[in-house]
C-alpha cells in the first residue's frame, strides 16, 4: 500500500507542487518541494522561490513537520536548473547554497 503525503492547504496557497521525495529504503520521512512563481505560462517578473519541507510518516500517511529551507532565484530558468540539480547535488553544494554569500552560484552550473 502506497503512503499518502498530506500537504496542508496553507502550504499550497500560491505554490505549485514540484516534487515529493521518499527514499524507498528509509521511508520514515518525505521531502516535499513546492515552488512559487514557477509556472512559465503565468510567470511574473521577479523572484521564483523553491521551498523544501519535511514530512514525517505516521502509519500510512506523511504529516507536515517543518520547513527545511527556502531558495530564491532571479529567473525561472535558474530555479528550474536548481530543481533539476538538487537530487544529485553534493551536501557541500547544498550547504553553500543555503549559507554561502549571495551571488556565489550566479554563473555556476551544478551537474
Beta strands, then each sheet from edge to edge (+ up, - down):
strand 1: 4-6
strand 2: 16-21
strand 3: 29-36
strand 4: 48-58
strand 5: 61-73
sheet 1: 1+ 5+ 4- 3+ 2-
end
